[in-house]
Amino acid sequence: MSVSVFDLFKIGIGPSSSHTVGPMVAAATFVQQLEAADLLSSVRRIQIDLYGSLSATGKGHGTDHAVVMGLMGNRPDSVDPDIIGPTVETLKQDRVLNLVGGYPVAFDWSRDLRFLDETLPYHPNALRFRALDQDDQLLSENTFYSVGGGFVIEESAAVEGANLVPVAELPFGFSRSADLLDLCSTHGLRISQLVLENEKVWRPESEIRQGVIEIWTAMKDCIASGLRKEGPLPGGLMVERRARGLYQSLLSCAHPNVISSTLGAMDWVNLYALAVNEENACGGRMVTAPTNGAAGIIPAVLMYYMEFEPSASDDQVVDFILAAAAIGALCKENASISGAEVGCQGEVGSACAMAAAGLCEVLGGSPEQVENAAEIGLEHNLGLTCDPVGGLVQVPCIERNAIAAVKAINAAQMALRGTGKHFISLDKVIRTMRQTGMDMQDKYKETSKGGLAVNAIEC
């Protein structure tokens, strides 16, 4: 298992890690390849083909905007979300795309950006770039797959079991939760400690801790931004933001920072999740956790812990994220975190399991209890479909994050009340998620061709 915590948690933009973040990275990588091959000055036209789920729901997820911004050299972790809309409008009017480095090429939005009703073999999220010269002759082309969570793989590496990150020799490598528990038992380590030791292969401990705190800061900033804004979300559904109104309501309570009841606790968790996912839905700055569609669950649970646990500190933030990353890596490597591949069980289900594990870890859970918490969180999201109405990450996605955040807390509480022994292992649940995703019809996997996406429309 060689997935780093910084592979799973990436600072980026909304509304989708697979449909926005990944395609922008792919586009930026393609022009970087052109630059390395000294071809940029010869390019006169760029053609972009979107396939499968990227074609079906790409417009609602901002895939079209993401790829042109990537070709201009923008990256998800640094692009200013506020310039994307105006830049795209200027491009459509002027029909000139300025590639990275300032190389202008002709670009006709309807001709050079194609949404194709075809699915390529390796993964439903596929996109192909072609660079053409002044005679419309092919200079270079490459096909990329956006496989969830902002991960991108080139077609040349798109074979079963291909590694998306460099393989590293880890001191405590694991590929199953059973291996993880054995290693913790043998070496007397908590899960967060074991993951920290593995992370040191890539960077010093000080950088790891600083990097995790930067991720947490971006999560908090996303929540804060979501609490400030109001009005309808973009995209045409006219879904109203609710986080700001709920926040004002909670602040008007006599003791806003005291949890006097279970219902009060749920209000705050719901608030944090809604704020993140409303911000994500409008293309704001956020963190894949492990995807954009499920980005509100981990911040909501961690924010709840940090706000209401008096002893909470940055050390707990690091432990929470590291333990969550262990579970996310298992889900990604043994099943999928892509809604287009296995449905929303891969996104919200994985995030719920990760949040449950992180909370259980910082509340003093043993490795067995942490694994149990993750298993409970994932098991009760099995079969969850990805059927966004209008191809937008709004309905049912925003509320779904709030529900899953509360579910993660409950999973951690149940695990902490037990010994860690349980009937179904996390490994078996992850395997079941993969099998269920393979059996699930494509119309329930981020294509908006079934489920709520169809039934929400009044005929």
ROBA-694693 format. One record per residue (C-alpha): chain; x negated, y negated, z; residue number from 1. Coordinates in pm, whole numbers. Example, Ala and Ser with C-alpha at 12.3 -4.5 7.8 and 13.67 -1.06 7.14 Angstrom:
c->A; xx->-1230; yy->450; zz->780; k->1
c->A; xx->-1367; yy->106; zz->714; k->2
***
This chain:
c->A; xx->0; yy->0; zz->0; k->1
c->A; xx->-184; yy->-309; zz->-124; k->2
c->A; xx->90; yy->-573; zz->-123; k->3
c->A; xx->-19; yy->-879; zz->74; k->4
c->A; xx->209; yy->-1088; zz->289; k->5
c->A; xx->133; yy->-1373; zz->48; k->6
c->A; xx->260; yy->-1166; zz->-243; k->7
c->A; xx->598; yy->-1122; zz->-75; k->8
c->A; xx->628; yy->-1476; zz->65; k->9
c->A; xx->565; yy->-1739; zz->-204; k->10
c->A; xx->643; yy->-2108; zz->-195; k->11
c->A; xx->840; yy->-2187; zz->-509; k->12
c->A; xx->1166; yy->-2332; zz->-639; k->13
c->A; xx->1522; yy->-2213; zz->-678; k->14
c->A; xx->1748; yy->-2068; zz->-780; k->15
c->A; xx->1591; yy->-1727; zz->-852; k->16
c->A; xx->1256; yy->-1560; zz->-797; k->17
c->A; xx->1307; yy->-1319; zz->-1085; k->18
c->A; xx->1484; yy->-1560; zz->-1322; k->19
c->A; xx->1313; yy->-1890; zz->-1237; k->20
c->A; xx->986; yy->-1838; zz->-1048; k->21
c->A; xx->869; yy->-1533; zz->-1245; k->22
c->A; xx->945; yy->-1677; zz->-1591; k->23
c->A; xx->769; yy->-2003; zz->-1505; k->24
c->A; xx->462; yy->-1807; zz->-1394; k->25
c->A; xx->478; yy->-1597; zz->-1713; k->26
c->A; xx->497; yy->-1907; zz->-1934; k->27
c->A; xx->209; yy->-2077; zz->-1754; k->28
c->A; xx->6; yy->-1757; zz->-1785; k->29
c->A; xx->72; yy->-1737; zz->-2160; k->30
c->A; xx->-54; yy->-2089; zz->-2231; k->31
c->A; xx->-350; yy->-2020; zz->-2003; k->32
c->A; xx->-429; yy->-1721; zz->-2224; k->33
c->A; xx->-401; yy->-1939; zz->-2534; k->34
c->A; xx->-639; yy->-2187; zz->-2377; k->35
c->A; xx->-887; yy->-1914; zz->-2287; k->36
c->A; xx->-877; yy->-1788; zz->-2647; k->37
c->A; xx->-934; yy->-2143; zz->-2776; k->38
c->A; xx->-603; yy->-2135; zz->-2966; k->39
c->A; xx->-414; yy->-2426; zz->-2815; k->40
c->A; xx->-523; yy->-2678; zz->-3076; k->41
c->A; xx->-398; yy->-2449; zz->-3353; k->42
c->A; xx->-50; yy->-2392; zz->-3209; k->43
c->A; xx->230; yy->-2577; zz->-3388; k->44
c->A; xx->529; yy->-2390; zz->-3255; k->45
c->A; xx->623; yy->-2172; zz->-2958; k->46
c->A; xx->905; yy->-1918; zz->-2969; k->47
c->A; xx->1058; yy->-1769; zz->-2653; k->48
c->A; xx->1278; yy->-1459; zz->-2644; k->49
c->A; xx->1471; yy->-1366; zz->-2330; k->50
c->A; xx->1601; yy->-1011; zz->-2287; k->51
c->A; xx->1833; yy->-814; zz->-2062; k->52
c->A; xx->1931; yy->-982; zz->-1739; k->53
c->A; xx->1722; yy->-1289; zz->-1821; k->54
c->A; xx->1938; yy->-1333; zz->-2129; k->55
c->A; xx->2267; yy->-1249; zz->-1957; k->56
c->A; xx->2233; yy->-1489; zz->-1663; k->57
c->A; xx->1929; yy->-1694; zz->-1759; k->58
c->A; xx->2115; yy->-2019; zz->-1817; k->59
c->A; xx->2282; yy->-2005; zz->-1477; k->60
c->A; xx->1953; yy->-1920; zz->-1309; k->61
c->A; xx->1752; yy->-2191; zz->-1488; k->62
c->A; xx->1534; yy->-1948; zz->-1684; k->63
c->A; xx->1542; yy->-2170; zz->-1992; k->64
c->A; xx->1421; yy->-2471; zz->-1793; k->65
c->A; xx->1160; yy->-2265; zz->-1610; k->66
c->A; xx->986; yy->-2131; zz->-1920; k->67
c->A; xx->944; yy->-2468; zz->-2089; k->68
c->A; xx->815; yy->-2621; zz->-1767; k->69
c->A; xx->569; yy->-2332; zz->-1738; k->70
c->A; xx->447; yy->-2389; zz->-2094; k->71
c->A; xx->371; yy->-2746; zz->-1991; k->72
c->A; xx->142; yy->-2606; zz->-1722; k->73
c->A; xx->370; yy->-2630; zz->-1420; k->74
c->A; xx->365; yy->-2370; zz->-1143; k->75
c->A; xx->652; yy->-2289; zz->-904; k->76
c->A; xx->451; yy->-2372; zz->-591; k->77
c->A; xx->354; yy->-2720; zz->-708; k->78
c->A; xx->614; yy->-2846; zz->-959; k->79
c->A; xx->837; yy->-3127; zz->-840; k->80
c->A; xx->1193; yy->-2988; zz->-864; k->81
c->A; xx->1331; yy->-3339; zz->-926; k->82
c->A; xx->1146; yy->-3382; zz->-1257; k->83
c->A; xx->1267; yy->-3060; zz->-1420; k->84
c->A; xx->1609; yy->-3188; zz->-1531; k->85
c->A; xx->1487; yy->-3517; zz->-1683; k->86
c->A; xx->1189; yy->-3345; zz->-1850; k->87
c->A; xx->1415; yy->-3089; zz->-2017; k->88
c->A; xx->1654; yy->-3358; zz->-2139; k->89
c->A; xx->1365; yy->-3552; zz->-2294; k->90
c->A; xx->1243; yy->-3233; zz->-2462; k->91
c->A; xx->1585; yy->-3164; zz->-2612; k->92
c->A; xx->1607; yy->-3516; zz->-2751; k->93
c->A; xx->1251; yy->-3553; zz->-2880; k->94
c->A; xx->1207; yy->-3188; zz->-2988; k->95
c->A; xx->844; yy->-3204; zz->-2883; k->96
c->A; xx->695; yy->-2971; zz->-2623; k->97
c->A; xx->369; yy->-3087; zz->-2469; k->98
c->A; xx->172; yy->-2774; zz->-2386; k->99
c->A; xx->-68; yy->-2777; zz->-2093; k->100
c->A; xx->-361; yy->-3003; zz->-2173; k->101
c->A; xx->-145; yy->-3242; zz->-2377; k->102
c->A; xx->-106; yy->-3042; zz->-2700; k->103
c->A; xx->228; yy->-3141; zz->-2863; k->104
c->A; xx->420; yy->-2876; zz->-3061; k->105
c->A; xx->756; yy->-2883; zz->-3234; k->106
c->A; xx->1032; yy->-2728; zz->-3025; k->107
c->A; xx->1394; yy->-2689; zz->-3128; k->108
c->A; xx->1593; yy->-2577; zz->-2823; k->109
c->A; xx->1848; yy->-2372; zz->-3021; k->110
c->A; xx->1595; yy->-2221; zz->-3260; k->111
c->A; xx->1290; yy->-2154; zz->-3044; k->112
c->A; xx->1459; yy->-2036; zz->-2724; k->113
c->A; xx->1662; yy->-1723; zz->-2790; k->114
c->A; xx->1890; yy->-1528; zz->-2555; k->115
c->A; xx->1896; yy->-1176; zz->-2698; k->116
c->A; xx->2151; yy->-906; zz->-2621; k->117
c->A; xx->1883; yy->-640; zz->-2588; k->118
c->A; xx->1701; yy->-476; zz->-2299; k->119
c->A; xx->1335; yy->-379; zz->-2322; k->120
c->A; xx->1224; yy->-42; zz->-2183; k->121
c->A; xx->1027; yy->-123; zz->-1869; k->122
c->A; xx->1251; yy->-363; zz->-1676; k->123
c->A; xx->1575; yy->-559; zz->-1733; k->124
c->A; xx->1397; yy->-895; zz->-1682; k->125
c->A; xx->1184; yy->-931; zz->-1994; k->126
c->A; xx->1059; yy->-1231; zz->-2191; k->127
c->A; xx->833; yy->-1262; zz->-2494; k->128
c->A; xx->627; yy->-1559; zz->-2610; k->129
c->A; xx->499; yy->-1615; zz->-2963; k->130
c->A; xx->254; yy->-1887; zz->-3066; k->131
c->A; xx->268; yy->-1981; zz->-3435; k->132
c->A; xx->38; yy->-2196; zz->-3649; k->133
c->A; xx->126; yy->-2465; zz->-3907; k->134
c->A; xx->219; yy->-2196; zz->-4161; k->135
c->A; xx->442; yy->-2017; zz->-3912; k->136
c->A; xx->189; yy->-1736; zz->-3889; k->137
c->A; xx->151; yy->-1555; zz->-3560; k->138
c->A; xx->-149; yy->-1663; zz->-3355; k->139
c->A; xx->-71; yy->-1475; zz->-3037; k->140
c->A; xx->217; yy->-1306; zz->-2855; k->141
c->A; xx->271; yy->-1144; zz->-2520; k->142
c->A; xx->560; yy->-984; zz->-2336; k->143
c->A; xx->610; yy->-1019; zz->-1962; k->144
c->A; xx->841; yy->-856; zz->-1710; k->145
c->A; xx->966; yy->-1050; zz->-1409; k->146
c->A; xx->1012; yy->-763; zz->-1166; k->147
c->A; xx->1152; yy->-947; zz->-863; k->148
c->A; xx->1018; yy->-1170; zz->-589; k->149
c->A; xx->821; yy->-1381; zz->-838; k->150
c->A; xx->605; yy->-1084; zz->-938; k->151
c->A; xx->515; yy->-1076; zz->-1308; k->152
c->A; xx->357; yy->-793; zz->-1505; k->153
c->A; xx->236; yy->-799; zz->-1866; k->154
c->A; xx->354; yy->-540; zz->-2115; k->155
c->A; xx->5; yy->-393; zz->-2142; k->156
c->A; xx->26; yy->-296; zz->-1776; k->157
c->A; xx->395; yy->-207; zz->-1778; k->158
c->A; xx->367; yy->164; zz->-1712; k->159
c->A; xx->525; yy->360; zz->-1431; k->160
c->A; xx->337; yy->295; zz->-1110; k->161
c->A; xx->138; yy->1; zz->-1246; k->162
c->A; xx->-17; yy->-216; zz->-974; k->163
c->A; xx->88; yy->-580; zz->-975; k->164
c->A; xx->-194; yy->-686; zz->-749; k->165
c->A; xx->-556; yy->-570; zz->-737; k->166
c->A; xx->-595; yy->-243; zz->-552; k->167
c->A; xx->-791; yy->-291; zz->-233; k->168
c->A; xx->-933; yy->-43; zz->14; k->169
c->A; xx->-737; yy->-120; zz->327; k->170
c->A; xx->-848; yy->-9; zz->673; k->171
c->A; xx->-492; yy->104; zz->750; k->172
c->A; xx->-335; yy->180; zz->416; k->173
c->A; xx->16; yy->326; zz->421; k->174
c->A; xx->271; yy->417; zz->157; k->175
c->A; xx->555; yy->536; zz->382; k->176
c->A; xx->700; yy->421; zz->710; k->177
c->A; xx->599; yy->759; zz->854; k->178
c->A; xx->235; yy->678; zz->768; k->179
c->A; xx->274; yy->334; zz->926; k->180
c->A; xx->403; yy->480; zz->1251; k->181
c->A; xx->129; yy->744; zz->1262; k->182
c->A; xx->-139; yy->478; zz->1215; k->183
c->A; xx->9; yy->258; zz->1488; k->184
c->A; xx->20; yy->554; zz->1725; k->185
c->A; xx->-331; yy->677; zz->1644; k->186
c->A; xx->-497; yy->336; zz->1678; k->187
c->A; xx->-277; yy->183; zz->1947; k->188
c->A; xx->-160; yy->-103; zz->1724; k->189
c->A; xx->164; yy->-290; zz->1687; k->190
c->A; xx->290; yy->-321; zz->1330; k->191
c->A; xx->197; yy->-689; zz->1307; k->192
c->A; xx->-156; yy->-612; zz->1431; k->193
c->A; xx->-201; yy->-338; zz->1174; k->194
c->A; xx->-83; yy->-562; zz->889; k->195
c->A; xx->-315; yy->-839; zz->1011; k->196
c->A; xx->-613; yy->-602; zz->993; k->197
c->A; xx->-517; yy->-511; zz->637; k->198
c->A; xx->-477; yy->-877; zz->539; k->199
c->A; xx->-835; yy->-943; zz->649; k->200
c->A; xx->-950; yy->-752; zz->341; k->201
c->A; xx->-839; yy->-1050; zz->132; k->202
c->A; xx->-903; yy->-1350; zz->358; k->203
c->A; xx->-1030; yy->-1445; zz->707; k->204
c->A; xx->-789; yy->-1432; zz->1000; k->205
c->A; xx->-788; yy->-1810; zz->1036; k->206
c->A; xx->-671; yy->-1846; zz->674; k->207
c->A; xx->-407; yy->-1579; zz->724; k->208
c->A; xx->-261; yy->-1756; zz->1025; k->209
c->A; xx->-277; yy->-2094; zz->856; k->210
c->A; xx->-116; yy->-1955; zz->542; k->211
c->A; xx->170; yy->-1797; zz->736; k->212
c->A; xx->234; yy->-2123; zz->923; k->213
c->A; xx->241; yy->-2306; zz->588; k->214
c->A; xx->505; yy->-2059; zz->471; k->215
c->A; xx->703; yy->-2118; zz->789; k->216
c->A; xx->672; yy->-2495; zz->747; k->217
c->A; xx->811; yy->-2467; zz->393; k->218
c->A; xx->1101; yy->-2260; zz->527; k->219
c->A; xx->1178; yy->-2521; zz->793; k->220
c->A; xx->1156; yy->-2801; zz->537; k->221
c->A; xx->1401; yy->-2613; zz->318; k->222
c->A; xx->1645; yy->-2580; zz->607; k->223
c->A; xx->1609; yy->-2950; zz->691; k->224
c->A; xx->1668; yy->-3050; zz->330; k->225
c->A; xx->1975; yy->-2830; zz->310; k->226
c->A; xx->2118; yy->-2993; zz->623; k->227
c->A; xx->2087; yy->-3344; zz->477; k->228
c->A; xx->2268; yy->-3295; zz->148; k->229
c->A; xx->2636; yy->-3275; zz->66; k->230
c->A; xx->2867; yy->-3253; zz->-232; k->231
c->A; xx->2916; yy->-2987; zz->-500; k->232
c->A; xx->2635; yy->-2762; zz->-617; k->233
c->A; xx->2530; yy->-2786; zz->-983; k->234
c->A; xx->2637; yy->-2535; zz->-1246; k->235
c->A; xx->3005; yy->-2599; zz->-1303; k->236
c->A; xx->3169; yy->-2388; zz->-1031; k->237
c->A; xx->3198; yy->-2697; zz->-810; k->238
c->A; xx->3108; yy->-2498; zz->-498; k->239
c->A; xx->3085; yy->-2744; zz->-211; k->240
c->A; xx->2788; yy->-2749; zz->23; k->241
c->A; xx->2890; yy->-2650; zz->375; k->242
c->A; xx->2569; yy->-2664; zz->579; k->243
c->A; xx->2576; yy->-3038; zz->652; k->244
c->A; xx->2938; yy->-3030; zz->765; k->245
c->A; xx->2878; yy->-2728; zz->988; k->246
c->A; xx->2568; yy->-2895; zz->1132; k->247
c->A; xx->2758; yy->-3212; zz->1221; k->248
c->A; xx->3028; yy->-3000; zz->1381; k->249
c->A; xx->2779; yy->-2809; zz->1594; k->250
c->A; xx->2600; yy->-3127; zz->1700; k->251
c->A; xx->2929; yy->-3265; zz->1828; k->252
c->A; xx->2954; yy->-2977; zz->2075; k->253
c->A; xx->2875; yy->-3053; zz->2438; k->254
c->A; xx->2565; yy->-2831; zz->2447; k->255
c->A; xx->2442; yy->-2781; zz->2089; k->256
c->A; xx->2120; yy->-2608; zz->2194; k->257
c->A; xx->2275; yy->-2361; zz->2433; k->258
c->A; xx->2419; yy->-2032; zz->2314; k->259
c->A; xx->2723; yy->-1987; zz->2533; k->260
c->A; xx->2880; yy->-1709; zz->2333; k->261
c->A; xx->2817; yy->-1462; zz->2058; k->262
c->A; xx->3031; yy->-1674; zz->1827; k->263
c->A; xx->2814; yy->-1977; zz->1904; k->264
c->A; xx->2502; yy->-1786; zz->1815; k->265
c->A; xx->2653; yy->-1678; zz->1485; k->266
c->A; xx->2732; yy->-2040; zz->1398; k->267
c->A; xx->2368; yy->-2142; zz->1417; k->268
c->A; xx->2242; yy->-1840; zz->1226; k->269
c->A; xx->2504; yy->-1901; zz->957; k->270
c->A; xx->2403; yy->-2267; zz->944; k->271
c->A; xx->2036; yy->-2196; zz->878; k->272
c->A; xx->2109; yy->-1937; zz->610; k->273
c->A; xx->2363; yy->-2159; zz->433; k->274
c->A; xx->2120; yy->-2451; zz->433; k->275
c->A; xx->1844; yy->-2249; zz->267; k->276
c->A; xx->2062; yy->-2089; zz->3; k->277
c->A; xx->2243; yy->-2408; zz->-85; k->278
c->A; xx->1904; yy->-2570; zz->-135; k->279
c->A; xx->1795; yy->-2273; zz->-345; k->280
c->A; xx->2112; yy->-2292; zz->-554; k->281
c->A; xx->2031; yy->-2648; zz->-659; k->282
c->A; xx->1673; yy->-2560; zz->-757; k->283
c->A; xx->1501; yy->-2702; zz->-450; k->284
c->A; xx->1172; yy->-2608; zz->-287; k->285
c->A; xx->1193; yy->-2284; zz->-92; k->286
c->A; xx->1013; yy->-1956; zz->-14; k->287
c->A; xx->1075; yy->-1616; zz->-170; k->288
c->A; xx->1158; yy->-1391; zz->125; k->289
c->A; xx->1114; yy->-1158; zz->-53; k->290
c->A; xx->1330; yy->-1310; zz->-332; k->291
c->A; xx->1513; yy->-1636; zz->-390; k->292
c->A; xx->1856; yy->-1474; zz->-388; k->293
c->A; xx->1787; yy->-1347; zz->-36; k->294
c->A; xx->1573; yy->-1641; zz->74; k->295
c->A; xx->1793; yy->-1754; zz->362; k->296
c->A; xx->1794; yy->-1440; zz->575; k->297
c->A; xx->1442; yy->-1438; zz->720; k->298
c->A; xx->1426; yy->-1817; zz->779; k->299
c->A; xx->1767; yy->-1806; zz->951; k->300
c->A; xx->1668; yy->-1527; zz->1189; k->301
c->A; xx->1323; yy->-1673; zz->1260; k->302
c->A; xx->1460; yy->-2026; zz->1307; k->303
c->A; xx->1719; yy->-1892; zz->1548; k->304
c->A; xx->1447; yy->-1717; zz->1749; k->305
c->A; xx->1218; yy->-2022; zz->1750; k->306
c->A; xx->1496; yy->-2262; zz->1852; k->307
c->A; xx->1648; yy->-2057; zz->2129; k->308
c->A; xx->1359; yy->-1854; zz->2274; k->309
c->A; xx->1172; yy->-2079; zz->2524; k->310
c->A; xx->844; yy->-1887; zz->2495; k->311
c->A; xx->836; yy->-1890; zz->2115; k->312
c->A; xx->518; yy->-2021; zz->1951; k->313
c->A; xx->326; yy->-2009; zz->1625; k->314
c->A; xx->177; yy->-1676; zz->1732; k->315
c->A; xx->525; yy->-1524; zz->1724; k->316
c->A; xx->584; yy->-1673; zz->1381; k->317
c->A; xx->277; yy->-1492; zz->1253; k->318
c->A; xx->377; yy->-1165; zz->1418; k->319
c->A; xx->731; yy->-1192; zz->1281; k->320
c->A; xx->619; yy->-1254; zz->922; k->321
c->A; xx->349; yy->-985; zz->930; k->322
c->A; xx->589; yy->-719; zz->1060; k->323
c->A; xx->850; yy->-825; zz->806; k->324
c->A; xx->590; yy->-798; zz->530; k->325
c->A; xx->518; yy->-435; zz->620; k->326
c->A; xx->882; yy->-348; zz->557; k->327
c->A; xx->902; yy->-561; zz->243; k->328
c->A; xx->599; yy->-384; zz->99; k->329
c->A; xx->759; yy->-44; zz->161; k->330
c->A; xx->1081; yy->-153; zz->-10; k->331
c->A; xx->900; yy->-302; zz->-306; k->332
c->A; xx->656; yy->-18; zz->-365; k->333
c->A; xx->898; yy->271; zz->-307; k->334
c->A; xx->1217; yy->122; zz->-453; k->335
c->A; xx->1264; yy->-237; zz->-572; k->336
c->A; xx->1339; yy->-589; zz->-452; k->337
c->A; xx->1490; yy->-683; zz->-789; k->338
c->A; xx->1865; yy->-737; zz->-817; k->339
c->A; xx->1843; yy->-671; zz->-1190; k->340
c->A; xx->1690; yy->-331; zz->-1121; k->341
c->A; xx->1878; yy->-193; zz->-818; k->342
c->A; xx->2147; yy->-450; zz->-737; k->343
c->A; xx->2164; yy->-682; zz->-439; k->344
c->A; xx->2076; yy->-400; zz->-200; k->345
c->A; xx->1719; yy->-454; zz->-323; k->346
c->A; xx->1728; yy->-825; zz->-242; k->347
c->A; xx->1960; yy->-887; zz->52; k->348
c->A; xx->1916; yy->-532; zz->183; k->349
c->A; xx->1537; yy->-558; zz->185; k->350
c->A; xx->1544; yy->-906; zz->339; k->351
c->A; xx->1786; yy->-790; zz->610; k->352
c->A; xx->1554; yy->-501; zz->694; k->353
c->A; xx->1251; yy->-732; zz->699; k->354
c->A; xx->1423; yy->-985; zz->925; k->355
c->A; xx->1541; yy->-713; zz->1162; k->356
c->A; xx->1187; yy->-574; zz->1184; k->357
c->A; xx->1032; yy->-917; zz->1241; k->358
c->A; xx->1276; yy->-1004; zz->1518; k->359
c->A; xx->1236; yy->-666; zz->1686; k->360
c->A; xx->858; yy->-712; zz->1675; k->361
c->A; xx->855; yy->-1050; zz->1850; k->362
c->A; xx->1109; yy->-930; zz->2105; k->363
c->A; xx->862; yy->-665; zz->2216; k->364
c->A; xx->986; yy->-366; zz->2020; k->365
c->A; xx->764; yy->-63; zz->1978; k->366
c->A; xx->663; yy->38; zz->1622; k->367
c->A; xx->933; yy->305; zz->1635; k->368
c->A; xx->1195; yy->50; zz->1736; k->369
c->A; xx->1080; yy->-191; zz->1463; k->370
c->A; xx->1112; yy->85; zz->1204; k->371
c->A; xx->1455; yy->171; zz->1344; k->372
c->A; xx->1566; yy->-192; zz->1320; k->373
c->A; xx->1456; yy->-207; zz->956; k->374
c->A; xx->1634; yy->120; zz->882; k->375
c->A; xx->1960; yy->-6; zz->1032; k->376
c->A; xx->1936; yy->-332; zz->840; k->377
c->A; xx->1878; yy->-162; zz->505; k->378
c->A; xx->2110; yy->135; zz->552; k->379
c->A; xx->2413; yy->-86; zz->591; k->380
c->A; xx->2341; yy->-276; zz->271; k->381
c->A; xx->2313; yy->36; zz->53; k->382
c->A; xx->2517; yy->10; zz->-266; k->383
c->A; xx->2540; yy->-371; zz->-253; k->384
c->A; xx->2597; yy->-499; zz->-606; k->385
c->A; xx->2453; yy->-811; zz->-769; k->386
c->A; xx->2747; yy->-979; zz->-943; k->387
c->A; xx->2694; yy->-1357; zz->-930; k->388
c->A; xx->2994; yy->-1555; zz->-1052; k->389
c->A; xx->2903; yy->-1759; zz->-1359; k->390
c->A; xx->2547; yy->-1628; zz->-1345; k->391
c->A; xx->2479; yy->-1875; zz->-1062; k->392
c->A; xx->2314; yy->-1790; zz->-731; k->393
c->A; xx->2611; yy->-1930; zz->-539; k->394
c->A; xx->2906; yy->-1691; zz->-508; k->395
c->A; xx->2876; yy->-1450; zz->-333; k->396
c->A; xx->2504; yy->-1507; zz->-277; k->397
c->A; xx->2509; yy->-1798; zz->-30; k->398
c->A; xx->2756; yy->-1645; zz->216; k->399
c->A; xx->2596; yy->-1304; zz->171; k->400
c->A; xx->2271; yy->-1436; zz->318; k->401
c->A; xx->2451; yy->-1566; zz->627; k->402
c->A; xx->2625; yy->-1233; zz->683; k->403
c->A; xx->2301; yy->-1040; zz->639; k->404
c->A; xx->2113; yy->-1267; zz->880; k->405
c->A; xx->2363; yy->-1190; zz->1155; k->406
c->A; xx->2346; yy->-823; zz->1060; k->407
c->A; xx->1965; yy->-831; zz->1097; k->408
c->A; xx->1993; yy->-966; zz->1451; k->409
c->A; xx->2242; yy->-697; zz->1539; k->410
c->A; xx->2013; yy->-431; zz->1390; k->411
c->A; xx->1723; yy->-552; zz->1606; k->412
c->A; xx->1941; yy->-554; zz->1916; k->413
c->A; xx->2064; yy->-200; zz->1851; k->414
c->A; xx->1710; yy->-74; zz->1795; k->415
c->A; xx->1583; yy->-241; zz->2112; k->416
c->A; xx->1854; yy->-70; zz->2313; k->417
c->A; xx->1731; yy->267; zz->2192; k->418
c->A; xx->1406; yy->459; zz->2213; k->419
c->A; xx->1314; yy->432; zz->1846; k->420
c->A; xx->1433; yy->783; zz->1770; k->421
c->A; xx->1708; yy->801; zz->1511; k->422
c->A; xx->1866; yy->1041; zz->1264; k->423
c->A; xx->1777; yy->885; zz->925; k->424
c->A; xx->1428; yy->748; zz->868; k->425
c->A; xx->1350; yy->424; zz->688; k->426
c->A; xx->1172; yy->624; zz->419; k->427
c->A; xx->1492; yy->815; zz->342; k->428
c->A; xx->1698; yy->497; zz->327; k->429
c->A; xx->1450; yy->333; zz->89; k->430
c->A; xx->1457; yy->644; zz->-130; k->431
c->A; xx->1836; yy->631; zz->-125; k->432
c->A; xx->1830; yy->264; zz->-228; k->433
c->A; xx->1621; yy->352; zz->-530; k->434
c->A; xx->1844; yy->643; zz->-628; k->435
c->A; xx->2159; yy->435; zz->-578; k->436
c->A; xx->2011; yy->160; zz->-795; k->437
c->A; xx->1937; yy->408; zz->-1073; k->438
c->A; xx->2297; yy->533; zz->-1060; k->439
c->A; xx->2447; yy->182; zz->-1050; k->440
c->A; xx->2597; yy->58; zz->-1375; k->441
c->A; xx->2416; yy->-234; zz->-1539; k->442
c->A; xx->2721; yy->-457; zz->-1511; k->443
c->A; xx->2660; yy->-464; zz->-1134; k->444
c->A; xx->2291; yy->-556; zz->-1164; k->445
c->A; xx->2259; yy->-931; zz->-1217; k->446
c->A; xx->2427; yy->-941; zz->-1556; k->447
c->A; xx->2752; yy->-1106; zz->-1439; k->448
c->A; xx->2947; yy->-854; zz->-1646; k->449
c->A; xx->3129; yy->-684; zz->-1359; k->450
c->A; xx->3249; yy->-714; zz->-1001; k->451
c->A; xx->3319; yy->-1058; zz->-858; k->452
c->A; xx->3166; yy->-1222; zz->-1163; k->453
c->A; xx->3459; yy->-1092; zz->-1368; k->454
c->A; xx->3739; yy->-1087; zz->-1112; k->455
c->A; xx->3672; yy->-1441; zz->-993; k->456
c->A; xx->3788; yy->-1569; zz->-1331; k->457
c->A; xx->4159; yy->-1642; zz->-1344; k->458
c->A; xx->4305; yy->-1520; zz->-1672; k->459
***
